[in-house]
Amino acid sequence: MAVMSNIHVVVVGAGYAGVAAALRLAWRTRGRVCITLVNPTELFVERIRLHQALAGPRPPARSLSRLLRGTGIMLVIGHATGVDLMARTVTVAGEHLSWNRLVLALGSVPDLSAPWAVGMAGGPDLAALSARLPDLAQRRARVAVVGGGLTGIETAAELAERWPGLEVALLTDRPLLAGWSAAGQAHVRDALDRLGVRVEEGRRVAAARPGILSVGNEERAVDACLWVGGFAFPDLARRAGLSVNAAG
């Protein structure tokens, strides 16, 4: 039987990076280190498949407890609200977890410049919009995807393919696929065109209100809007006194 040391590693955040870090550490230390993984929910969110979860059918839910079974990693469910670097503790749901080493793998959240829009990060808003899609498609509703990065492209394409009744527009304030090879650009543009996605480049959504997009100097009615115009980062590290860059 492996003898546990007094070294305790706490990993905050059970996304791809946090789960991979905890599992790799457990494999390399073979029970010689105590490892705790902290996450707000018991489910592992596959963020790179959220566009599929939106358009349906939903990918199978993955339990963190099942992913960690047999590894010796302890799972703690709760929000991490503070880190004390001097005491070497992290506060989770009012309790203080002691650590010798701390891994912050908090991930990111949508930068919701338009709080009325739905952000592509899971949660109840995304589920509610997903439930509305059959009705929206039946009445040929207008859906705007704001943001021309990979998430925006995947989301617009998935919606148009799964629900061909929708009128899907992809709006980006910069050239789409900048930096891609000519062949790659042609492939993606051909696919979006085949699916009926209207691509609008150099179209900045500066301000909006529910049901109305303000695109440049025009206002446009939409039935739903998905906001994928960038990411923001939790401020836990900054509040703890750790050095962070301009993005946090």
FENCOR-V46494 format. One record per run of one state. SS is the DSSP state (@ for helix, = for strand, . for the rest). FROM is the first residue (numbers start at 1). TO is the last residue. If there is no record, write none. Layout:
SS;FROM;TO
SS;FROM;TO
This chain:
.;1;7
=;8;12
.;13;15
@;16;29
.;30;33
=;34;39
.;40;42
=;43;44
.;45;46
@;47;55
.;56;61
=;62;63
@;64;68
.;69;73
=;74;77
.;78;79
=;80;84
.;85;88
=;89;92
.;93;94
=;95;98
.;99;100
=;101;104
.;105;108
=;109;110
.;111;117
=;118;119
.;120;123
@;124;138
.;139;141
=;142;146
.;147;149
@;150;162
.;163;166
=;167;172
.;173;181
@;182;195
.;196;197
=;198;201
.;202;204
=;205;209
.;210;211
=;212;215
.;216;217
=;218;221
.;222;223
=;224;227
.;228;230
=;231;232
.;233;235
@;236;240
.;241;248
